[in-house]
Amino acid sequence: MKAGDLPSEGFYSESKMEEIRLYFGQTNYWNLLTQNYNSKTDILSKMTYGGQTYDSIGVRFKGQTSYFMNTSQKKSFNISMDYIKDGQEIDGYKSLNLNNSWTDPSFMREVVYYNLIRNHTPAAKANFVRLFINDIDWGVYQNVEQLNKDFLQEWYTDNDGVNIRADVPDGSSSGPGGGGGGMGGMWGDGTAALNYLGTDTAKYQKYYTLKSSGVSDPWQQLIKACDILQNTPSTNLESIAPQYFDIDKILWHLASEIAFSDDDSYVFKGKMDYYLYQDAATGRWATYDYDANSTMETAHVSWSPFYNETKTNYPLLNKILAVPAFRQRYLAHLRTIISELFDETKVNALIDTYDAQIKVAVFADIKKPTSNNAYTNELKTLKNFIKDRKVFLLNNTEVKTVSPEISDVAYNVDGIQWAKINPQDDVLITAKVHFSGGLHQVNIHFGTGFSGLYQSMAMYDDGTNGDVLASDGLYSAILPTYGAGTLVKYYVEAIGNDVAKTRAYFPKGAEHDVMIYDIEADVASARTVVINEFMASNTGIIKDENDETEDWIEFYNTTSDDINMSGYNLTDNVDNLTKFTFAENTILKANSYLIIWADEDQTQGSNHANFKLSASGESIILLDQNLVILDEVTFGQQTTNKSSARKPNGTGNFVIGDHTFNVNNDGPTQTLDTGYDSFTVHPNPASNYIVVNGPIAPIELYNLQSKLVMIATQPKTNTIDISNLPNGMYIIKCGPATKKLIIMK
């Protein structure tokens, strides 16, 4: 299971460069944009993209030094798709950022950097677009995802936490450098670096900008975290800090910034160009990246792997890296980044791919403040940085220390590897571990749910605690039992017996890339209540009782008896089967319909769910009080203002067409949606082959580390050879739908 790193598809697809054309009816539009910069006020415009025209959008200038220090017309732009029309969007995105690549003659630093670090830390999706304004070529822009609640939903199970940008709030001062153009002190002053500034919230509001929050006291939450970080004695920080901070996420973020020498960052500025998020599910704070146009610069190729750790105004470096266990975890993550992301062959190929996309447009760009020669030379700079930075980092004594080796991690039930797991089954985890200097300890870290906290227990190679043979290098541990529908995540940590207590992890991307298994939920033998129809992209064709445009789901009682749905559960996340629970006395009449608004706004009533539907595709699951699955559907890309409905009503496959909201679906023939979870796989478990029946689409198999291990076009016989794949659990994907596959030989 891998968190957040979704493929860059649709609007952020990296496969080609699209055109965006903006049309302003105002003859003085440039003066209006300039006048509105400080107030961040949009002006009205029209946009075309992908053959579609979007009326009544809002456009404004964005950026700080890229605006103030830039005397050219190649400014950065923010586009509000729903400026006038509520719900108007592109592939689910309402706020767009077109960045001008200020100080980056390559025009690709942000796209390259985010493409790479998204493997291990929350980072925006990004690609290239060619911008035209009133049909005049404005050149290549980096199209970078907005860091808002939509972004948070991609990386967290709940986006209602406290989201803070570490930067001077708008209007707090003037001049280049801060959030409202204010410097707010010099780099490294610690004003927005999680330093404790006292109990007065005004001192924090001066240097941080609250972007969104689902809690009543976000500033008090931030003050508490700063207090803990700065004032907890170093001897206690290892046990106390993880209660308030997601240490692992922070270490991956810091390692990414330092590895790629990001000087628009926490590690360089110590005051801005990063975000803080307090996860609503765990209450813990983590950091993530913002602004990457100054990464991978030659001047910073010799940054220490512990850059600025000695400076007290950088507490995430100064305090966290001083804890030996955290420091060794950081080093393990840094080694992974170096080995995986500093592969010259792969990075050079990525740069060449982007070059092939944008070079012609870059050379034709007369708005850019840099030259064509500078572009060509900068691509060499990027490639040389990867080569030289890797050499420099691997020459560091601590970085090049050999770490333990972990392999062959698996789970077993009753002696059978990768077997189906039922409630109350004992699950034995085994791992082969070796270290030339001997092992101090081997641990398994485990938890439940996507965002649940981890517990730890020791693994043994002494013939006890599930271990079969002592001293054979195979360590074992028996995990607790769990109920149906529980997703269990786990990873293995090996600690060497050397002086530093060097650490290694399996999977190497832990804690965001981990092993998983789930406790099978029972499926009802009869469909008494079904998901009958839904709309995931509604721009006004149906409105709720508050006259608001929302996603909606229709349920149908297939029986001749009333059904009390009190305590039934609805979710769009297999990791959280009880995400939304139906209210008491929710009665679904015989052969009747019930509407739930998927609007993420439960304050509007008991028929409003705490999640929205994704127009790009996801799952809807209905379960009873005992977590028995009554119905489920996995859907792909949806069409705006078209619903997906079962035909025949209540029993058939889903079809896309005009809605039949709250009434019988039977009517004129519509288009069968082949994007649903309609394919079957057997046998499962399988050994040498599988038979796939369903829509004609490429079959993709992924291992539990999210690595694509096979892709095959369905043959006429639907039989696919898997004899070359090792035993294990896999995810099989057919179009947008997925199923679990177990291979046992």
Secondary structure, 3 states (H helix, E strand, C coil): CECCCCCCCHHHCCCCCEEEEEECCCCCHHHHHHHCCCCCCCEEEEEEECCEEEEEEEEEEECCHHHHCCCCCCCEEEEECCCCCCCCCECCECEEEEECCCCCCCCCHHHHHHHHHCCCCCCCCEEEEEEEECCEEEEEEEEEECCCHHHHHHHCCCCCCEEEECCCCCCCCCCCCCCCCCCCCCCCCCCCCCCCCCCCHHHHHCCCEEEECCCCCHHHHHHHHHHHHHHCCHHHHHHHHHHHECHHHHHHHHHHHHHCCCCCCHHHHCCCCEEEEECCCCCCEEEEECCCCCCCCHHHCCCCCCCCCCCCCCHHHHCCCCCHHHHHHHHHHHHHHHHHHCCHHHHHHHHHHHHHHHHHHHHHCCCCCCCHHHHHHHHHHHHHHHHHHHHHHHCCCCCCCCCCEEEEEEEEECCEECCCCCCCCCEEEEEEEECCCCEEEEEEEEEECCCCCCEEEECECCCCCCCCCCCCCEEEEEECCCCCCCEEEEEEEEEECCCCCCEEEECCCCCCECEEEECCCCECCCCCEEEEEEECCCCCCCECCCCCECEEEEEEECCCCCEECCCCEEECCCCCCCCEECCCCCEECCCCEEEEEEECCHHHCCCECCCECCCCCEEEEEECCCCCEEEEEEECCCCCCCEEEEECCCCCEEEEECCCCCCCCCCCCCEECCCCCCCEEECCCECCEEEEECCCCCEEEECCCCCEEEEECCCCCCEEECCCCCCEEEEEEECCEEEEEEECC
